[in-house]
Amino acid sequence: MSITHNSTENQRFHRLNFQMAIGYGIANLAVLLLLPTLATRNIGGLGIHWGWLALPVVLTSNGFWALLHEAIHNLFASDRNINRRAGRLMAVLFGSSFRMLRFGHLTHHRFNRHPLDRPDCFDPAQSSALAARCRFFAETFGGLYLIELLTPLLYWLPRPIILRLLGRVYAGEEPRLKQLRQLAHQSLGSARTIVEIRQDAMAALLLYALSAWLWGNLWPVLAGFILIRGFLISFLDNIYHFRTPVDRPDFAYNLRLARPLQTLILNMNFHRTHHHHMHLAWWQLPGQFRQSGEVFDRNYAHVALEQLRGPAPIGVLTSDQAVP
């Protein structure tokens, strides 16, 4: 049983979503366009020290992603068109494309733990432990975000090449990969989608190119901002599924987290609750967690640090093992 919806409460929190989006948008644009102007012109005699104001902005990257996540699930606003437009704007500020991020995340929900969605394990018959560890840590320490930045740029290739690339990404005879390949061609390979992703990619490219030009010789500040954000987004992306049973696509961790940080990431630590009730907005997850009699499985920080163990052989991640 899901918790009931209250229209007044929904309206109040939708307004809060807009306020947060405006706040995150202004903060990120300030880092990209305002701070470099202040720093390069040595306003107030501070010079490069203006760059320190980028630190609190980048440290809230996971909160900004959580708000974008609401738009991905059509929960940011009650109007679907407003939801999509807000999602596109937030995705561009992230340097990516909303349509692409949305497809990747929603297929994660539908096909959780499919062969391309389990970086925390490997098949010894197909890959060595060393190669698996290299892939895992490359993705975990920033590679995931790098993929989200670069993939939209590939959409400037001709459509036939895009379709072939999609076929290669989702190649394989595993049933879920076959379904994903078909969905990818339908959702990411249509002429309309290609145009939208190209628009988003161009907007993001122009925004970050302008920022790099404005920062000038102080470009390491912008590079540091992007690298730290890439690390935070990538490192915390898969912790809710790290070393969970590959044959339990319904499973995800509910992770205990300090209330201020829980609020920052919009209750995404109630992750199993979110997977089971995707129609619930972020402010409804704690209530559903309590009503369902759920419990926290692990501590958020402990699981995050446990990722340093690297991937495990796929044979040991089965449901006949007790989930921690």
C-alpha positions in Angstrom: 0.0 0.0 0.0 1.3 3.4 -1.0 0.9 6.6 1.0 -1.9 8.9 -0.1 -1.3 12.1 -2.1 -2.2 15.5 -0.8 -2.7 18.1 -3.5 -1.8 21.0 -1.3 1.4 19.3 -0.1 2.2 18.4 -3.7 1.8 22.1 -4.8 4.0 23.3 -1.9 6.8 20.8 -2.7 6.6 21.5 -6.4 7.2 25.2 -5.6 10.1 24.1 -3.5 11.4 22.1 -6.5 11.3 25.2 -8.6 13.1 27.3 -6.0 15.8 24.7 -5.7 16.2 24.5 -9.5 16.6 28.3 -9.6 19.1 28.2 -6.8 21.2 25.4 -8.3 20.9 27.0 -11.7 22.1 30.4 -10.5 24.9 28.8 -8.4 26.2 26.8 -11.4 26.0 29.7 -13.8 27.8 31.8 -11.3 30.7 29.3 -11.3 30.7 29.1 -15.1 30.2 32.7 -16.1 30.4 35.1 -13.1 33.3 33.9 -11.0 35.8 33.8 -13.9 34.9 37.5 -14.7 35.5 38.4 -11.1 38.7 36.4 -10.8 40.3 37.4 -14.1 39.6 41.1 -13.5 40.9 40.8 -10.0 37.8 42.4 -8.5 38.4 43.3 -4.8 42.0 42.2 -5.2 41.0 38.5 -4.7 42.0 37.2 -8.1 42.0 33.4 -8.3 40.7 33.3 -4.7 37.2 33.9 -6.1 37.5 30.3 -7.3 37.0 29.0 -3.8 33.3 30.0 -4.1 33.0 27.1 -6.6 33.7 24.6 -3.8 30.4 24.7 -2.0 28.6 24.6 -5.4 30.4 21.5 -6.5 29.9 19.8 -3.2 26.2 20.0 -3.7 26.4 18.2 -7.1 24.6 15.1 -5.9 21.8 17.3 -4.6 21.5 18.9 -8.0 21.5 15.5 -9.6 18.7 14.3 -7.2 16.6 17.2 -8.4 17.2 16.3 -12.0 16.3 12.7 -11.0 12.9 14.0 -10.0 12.4 15.4 -13.5 13.5 12.1 -15.0 10.6 10.5 -13.2 8.2 13.3 -14.1 7.9 14.3 -10.5 9.6 17.7 -10.6 6.4 19.5 -11.7 2.8 18.4 -12.2 2.8 19.6 -15.8 4.8 17.1 -18.0 5.9 19.8 -20.4 7.3 22.0 -17.7 8.9 18.9 -16.2 10.6 18.1 -19.5 11.8 21.7 -20.1 13.2 22.0 -16.6 14.9 18.6 -16.9 16.5 19.7 -20.2 17.8 22.9 -18.7 19.2 21.1 -15.6 20.8 18.5 -17.8 22.5 21.1 -20.0 24.0 22.7 -16.8 25.3 19.3 -16.0 26.9 19.2 -19.5 24.7 16.4 -20.8 21.3 15.7 -22.4 18.1 15.1 -20.5 16.7 12.6 -23.1 19.8 10.5 -22.8 20.0 10.6 -19.0 16.4 9.8 -18.7 16.7 6.7 -21.0 19.7 5.4 -19.0 18.0 5.9 -15.7 14.6 4.5 -16.5 16.1 1.4 -18.2 18.1 1.0 -15.0 14.8 0.7 -13.1 13.2 -1.6 -15.7 16.2 -3.9 -16.2 18.1 -3.4 -12.9 21.3 -5.6 -12.8 21.3 -6.4 -16.5 24.8 -7.1 -18.0 25.6 -3.5 -18.6 24.2 -2.3 -15.3 26.4 -4.2 -12.8 29.9 -2.7 -12.8 30.5 -4.2 -9.3 30.9 -7.7 -10.7 32.5 -9.6 -13.5 32.4 -13.0 -15.2 35.8 -14.8 -14.8 35.1 -16.7 -18.0 34.9 -13.4 -19.9 37.2 -11.0 -18.1 40.2 -11.2 -15.8 40.0 -9.7 -12.3 42.6 -7.1 -13.2 40.7 -5.9 -16.3 37.4 -5.8 -14.3 39.0 -3.8 -11.5 40.4 -1.3 -14.0 37.0 -0.8 -15.6 35.3 -0.5 -12.3 37.6 2.1 -10.8 37.8 4.1 -14.0 34.0 4.3 -14.0 33.6 4.8 -10.3 36.3 7.6 -10.0 34.7 9.8 -12.7 34.3 7.7 -15.8 30.5 7.5 -15.5 30.2 11.3 -15.6 32.7 11.5 -18.4 30.4 9.1 -20.4 27.4 11.3 -19.7 29.4 14.3 -21.0 30.8 12.8 -24.1 28.0 10.6 -25.4 25.7 13.4 -26.5 28.5 14.8 -28.6 28.4 11.6 -30.7 25.0 12.6 -31.8 26.5 15.0 -34.3 27.4 11.9 -36.3 25.1 10.8 -39.2 22.0 8.9 -38.0 23.0 5.5 -39.6 26.3 5.7 -37.6 24.4 6.5 -34.4 22.1 3.5 -34.9 25.1 1.3 -35.5 26.7 2.6 -32.3 23.6 1.9 -30.3 23.6 -1.6 -31.7 27.1 -2.1 -30.5 26.6 -0.7 -27.1 23.6 -3.0 -26.5 25.0 -6.0 -28.4 24.5 -9.5 -27.1 22.0 -12.3 -27.1 21.0 -12.0 -23.4 17.2 -11.4 -23.4 17.4 -8.1 -21.6 20.1 -6.8 -23.9 17.9 -7.6 -26.9 15.0 -5.6 -25.3 17.4 -2.8 -24.5 18.7 -2.7 -28.0 15.2 -2.4 -29.5 14.3 0.3 -26.9 17.5 2.2 -27.6 16.8 2.3 -31.3 13.2 3.5 -30.6 13.9 6.0 -27.9 17.4 7.2 -28.8 17.5 6.6 -32.5 14.5 8.5 -33.8 15.0 11.6 -35.9 13.2 13.8 -33.3 15.3 12.5 -30.4 18.5 13.0 -32.4 17.6 16.6 -33.0 16.9 17.2 -29.3 20.1 15.6 -28.1 22.1 17.6 -30.7 20.5 20.8 -29.4 21.3 19.9 -25.8 24.9 18.9 -26.7 25.4 22.1 -28.6 24.0 24.2 -25.7 26.2 22.4 -23.2 29.3 22.6 -25.4 28.8 26.4 -26.0 28.2 27.0 -22.2 31.3 25.2 -21.1 33.5 26.6 -24.0 32.4 30.1 -23.0 33.2 29.3 -19.4 36.7 28.0 -20.4 37.3 31.2 -22.4 36.2 33.4 -19.5 38.4 31.6 -17.0 41.4 32.0 -19.4 44.7 31.3 -17.7 42.7 30.3 -14.6 41.2 27.4 -16.4 42.4 24.9 -13.7 39.6 26.2 -11.5 37.0 25.1 -14.0 38.8 21.8 -14.6 38.8 21.2 -10.9 35.1 22.0 -10.6 34.3 19.5 -13.4 36.6 16.8 -12.0 35.3 17.0 -8.5 31.7 16.9 -9.7 32.5 14.0 -11.9 34.0 12.1 -9.0 31.1 12.8 -6.7 28.4 11.8 -9.3 30.3 8.7 -10.4 31.4 7.5 -6.9 28.0 7.7 -5.4 25.9 6.5 -8.3 26.0 2.7 -7.7 26.3 2.4 -4.0 22.7 1.4 -3.6 23.4 -1.7 -5.7 27.0 -2.4 -4.8 27.5 -6.2 -4.5 23.7 -6.9 -4.3 22.4 -10.2 -5.8 22.5 -10.1 -9.6 19.4 -12.3 -9.6 17.4 -9.9 -7.4 16.6 -7.0 -9.7 14.0 -5.8 -7.2 16.6 -5.3 -4.5 18.4 -2.1 -3.6 19.8 -0.8 -0.3 18.0 1.6 2.0 21.0 3.4 3.5 21.2 5.2 6.8 22.4 8.8 6.4 22.6 11.9 8.6 19.4 14.0 8.2 21.1 17.1 6.6 22.8 15.0 4.0 19.6 13.0 3.5 17.8 16.2 2.8 20.6 17.4 0.4 20.2 14.3 -1.8 16.4 14.4 -1.6 16.0 11.1 0.3 17.6 9.1 -2.4 19.1 6.9 0.4 15.6 5.4 0.7 16.5 3.6 -2.5 14.7 0.3 -2.3 11.6 2.3 -1.3 12.1 4.4 -4.4 12.6 1.4 -6.7 9.4 -0.2 -5.4 7.4 3.1 -5.5 8.8 5.1 -8.4 5.6 7.2 -8.6 6.4 8.8 -5.2 8.2 12.1 -5.0 11.2 12.6 -2.9 9.2 14.1 0.0 7.0 11.0 0.2 9.7 8.4 0.5 10.3 8.6 4.3 6.6 8.2 5.0 6.4 5.2 2.6 9.5 3.7 4.2 7.9 3.9 7.7 4.5 2.7 6.5 6.0 -0.3 4.7 7.9 -1.4 7.8 11.2 -1.1 5.9 14.5 -0.9 7.7 17.9 0.5 6.8 20.2 -2.2 5.5 23.6 -0.5 5.8 25.3 2.8 6.6 25.7 5.1 3.6 29.3 6.0 4.2 30.3 2.4 4.9 28.9 1.1 1.6 30.5 4.0 -0.3 33.9 3.2 1.1 33.3 -0.5 0.6 33.4 0.2 -3.1 37.2 0.4 -2.7 37.1 -3.4 -2.5 36.4 -3.4 -6.2 34.2 -5.8 -8.2 33.4 -9.4 -7.2 33.1 -12.5 -9.4 29.5 -12.8 -10.5 29.2 -16.2 -9.0 29.3 -15.0 -5.5 26.5 -12.4 -5.9 23.5 -14.6 -5.9 20.4 -14.6 -3.8 21.3 -17.7 -1.9 23.8 -15.5 -0.1 22.5 -13.3 2.8 22.2 -9.7 1.8 24.1 -7.6 4.3 
